[in-house]
Amino acid sequence: MFWSLILPHGIPELFCIFVCGAAGLTTAKHMIFPGLHSRRKSFSAGGKKSLMMFLGTIPIFILAGLTEGYITPLPVEPAYKYAAALCG
């Protein structure tokens, strides 16, 4: 019963958290190790890449929120919630 409450929204939510963490690390990498470019140019390039990663997670965060709000509290069999976790 516990996992049927956590998995439907937890899987996409944790994925988004990991991607946003990777976006922050990408920005930090470009700031610390600029390579052949100036720090400003490298930071700008890393920031653009990170921003695209972050913006890509917004729809998934919305989907996870809707799942948590509408699917998790439903009084249905846990198998249906597991199916929602696999499809989402």
C-alpha positions in Angstrom: 0.0 0.0 0.0 2.8 2.4 0.9 4.5 2.1 -2.5 1.3 2.6 -4.4 1.1 6.0 -2.7 4.7 7.0 -3.4 5.7 5.6 -6.8 3.1 7.3 -9.1 4.4 10.8 -8.4 7.8 9.9 -6.9 9.4 8.5 -10.0 8.9 11.5 -12.3 9.6 13.9 -9.4 12.9 12.3 -8.5 13.9 12.3 -12.1 13.3 16.0 -12.4 15.2 16.6 -9.2 18.2 14.7 -10.5 18.1 16.6 -13.9 17.9 19.9 -12.1 20.9 18.9 -10.0 22.8 18.0 -13.1 21.9 21.4 -14.6 23.5 23.1 -11.6 26.6 20.9 -11.8 26.9 21.8 -15.5 26.8 25.5 -14.7 29.4 25.0 -12.0 31.6 22.9 -14.3 31.6 25.6 -17.0 32.4 28.2 -14.4 35.3 26.4 -12.7 36.8 24.8 -15.9 36.3 27.3 -18.7 38.7 25.5 -21.1 39.9 27.7 -24.0 37.1 30.3 -23.6 36.9 33.2 -21.2 35.0 32.4 -17.9 32.2 34.7 -19.0 31.7 33.0 -22.3 32.0 29.5 -20.8 29.6 30.4 -18.0 27.1 31.8 -20.5 27.3 28.6 -22.6 26.9 26.4 -19.5 24.0 28.6 -18.2 22.2 28.2 -21.5 22.6 24.5 -21.4 21.4 24.3 -17.8 18.5 26.6 -18.5 17.3 24.2 -21.2 17.6 21.3 -18.9 15.7 23.1 -16.2 12.9 24.2 -18.6 12.5 20.7 -19.8 11.6 19.5 -16.3 8.8 21.9 -15.7 6.1 19.9 -17.6 7.2 16.7 -15.8 7.0 18.5 -12.4 3.5 19.6 -13.3 2.6 16.0 -14.3 4.0 14.7 -11.0 2.0 17.3 -9.1 -1.2 16.4 -10.9 -0.5 12.8 -10.2 0.0 13.4 -6.5 -3.1 15.5 -6.3 -5.5 13.4 -8.3 -4.3 9.8 -8.6 -2.6 9.2 -5.3 -5.7 9.8 -3.1 -8.0 7.6 -5.2 -9.5 4.6 -3.4 -8.6 2.1 -6.1 -6.6 -1.1 -6.2 -2.8 -0.5 -5.8 -2.2 -2.3 -9.2 -3.9 0.7 -11.0 -1.5 3.1 -9.2 1.5 1.0 -10.1 0.3 1.0 -13.7 0.1 4.8 -13.5 3.7 4.9 -12.2 4.9 2.7 -15.1 3.1 4.8 -17.8 4.0 8.2 -16.3 
